[in-house]
Amino acid sequence: MLAEAKRNAPKRSGLLKKSLGIKRDTRSPKLRPVHWIGPLARFKDVFRYAHLTNFGHLNRDGSVTVGTRWMDRAFEATKDEVVRRFGDRIGTELEKRAARVRAK
């Protein structure tokens, strides 16, 4: 999904595309990890406007800038692959844990 998001990102300066990455939520438990795809915090300026390019916003003069929904398109394009890969990985982990339980 990260590659697709980078492909869909608006290319005004290219900084948004460079800032995209995957980060694990450190507060999530080990057995239920949560990962975020989006601009990394070290790119402070991009971190502040990435959601505006995706969802759109109202300008100060009252005009509307329509969002390009680039993250939504990335998700829609890769959701089947993500679910398949998740299933493959969780299946092997379940087998390992089941073998450990049987060994006890």
C-alpha positions as CSV (number, residue, x, y, z in Angstrom):
1,M,0.0,0.0,0.0
2,L,2.9,2.3,0.7
3,A,4.1,2.1,-2.9
4,E,0.6,2.8,-4.2
5,A,0.3,5.8,-1.9
6,K,3.6,7.2,-3.1
7,R,2.4,6.7,-6.7
8,N,-0.9,8.5,-6.0
9,A,0.6,11.4,-3.9
10,P,0.3,14.9,-5.4
11,K,3.6,15.9,-7.0
12,R,3.8,19.6,-6.4
13,S,7.2,19.6,-4.8
14,G,7.7,15.8,-4.3
15,L,8.2,16.2,-0.5
16,L,4.9,14.6,0.3
17,K,6.0,11.5,-1.6
18,K,9.3,11.4,0.1
19,S,7.8,11.8,3.5
20,L,5.5,8.7,3.3
21,G,6.4,5.7,5.4
22,I,5.2,3.0,7.7
23,K,5.3,3.4,11.5
24,R,4.2,0.9,14.2
25,D,2.1,2.2,17.0
26,T,4.3,1.6,20.0
27,R,1.3,1.5,22.3
28,S,-0.3,-1.5,20.5
29,P,0.1,-4.9,22.1
30,K,2.5,-7.3,20.5
31,L,-0.3,-9.8,19.6
32,R,-2.4,-7.0,17.9
33,P,0.1,-4.6,16.3
34,V,-1.2,-1.5,14.6
35,H,0.7,0.2,11.8
36,W,0.2,3.6,10.2
37,I,0.9,4.6,6.6
38,G,1.3,8.3,6.0
39,P,3.8,11.2,6.4
40,L,6.4,10.6,9.0
41,A,6.7,13.1,11.8
42,R,10.3,14.1,11.0
43,F,8.8,15.9,7.9
44,K,7.1,18.6,10.0
45,D,5.6,20.7,7.2
46,V,4.3,17.7,5.2
47,F,2.9,16.2,8.4
48,R,0.7,19.3,8.8
49,Y,-0.8,19.4,5.3
50,A,-1.0,15.8,4.0
51,H,-4.6,15.4,5.2
52,L,-5.6,18.6,3.5
53,T,-4.4,17.3,0.1
54,N,-6.3,14.0,0.7
55,F,-9.6,15.4,2.0
56,G,-9.6,18.9,0.7
57,H,-10.2,22.1,2.6
58,L,-11.8,25.5,2.7
59,N,-9.4,28.4,1.9
60,R,-9.3,31.7,3.8
61,D,-11.0,33.5,0.9
62,G,-13.9,31.1,1.1
63,S,-13.0,29.0,-2.0
64,V,-12.9,25.3,-1.7
65,T,-9.9,23.1,-2.6
66,V,-11.1,19.6,-3.5
67,G,-9.0,16.8,-2.1
68,T,-7.5,14.2,-4.5
69,R,-8.3,11.2,-2.1
70,W,-4.8,9.8,-3.0
71,M,-4.7,7.6,0.2
72,D,-8.2,6.3,-0.4
73,R,-7.3,5.2,-3.9
74,A,-4.1,3.5,-2.6
75,F,-6.2,1.6,-0.1
76,E,-8.8,0.6,-2.6
77,A,-6.2,-0.6,-5.1
78,T,-4.3,-2.8,-2.6
79,K,-6.9,-3.9,0.0
80,D,-7.2,-7.4,-1.4
81,E,-3.4,-7.9,-1.5
82,V,-3.1,-6.6,2.1
83,V,-5.7,-9.0,3.4
84,R,-4.1,-11.9,1.6
85,R,-0.6,-11.1,2.9
86,F,-2.0,-10.6,6.4
87,G,-3.7,-14.0,6.2
88,D,-0.5,-15.7,5.1
89,R,1.5,-14.2,7.9
90,I,-1.0,-14.7,10.6
91,G,-1.5,-18.3,9.5
92,T,2.1,-19.2,10.0
93,E,2.2,-17.4,13.4
94,L,-0.9,-19.4,14.5
95,E,0.8,-22.6,13.5
96,K,3.9,-21.7,15.5
97,R,1.9,-20.9,18.6
98,A,-0.2,-24.1,18.3
99,A,3.0,-26.1,18.0
100,R,4.3,-24.5,21.2
101,V,1.1,-25.2,23.1
102,R,1.1,-28.9,21.9
103,A,4.8,-29.2,23.1
104,K,3.8,-28.3,26.6
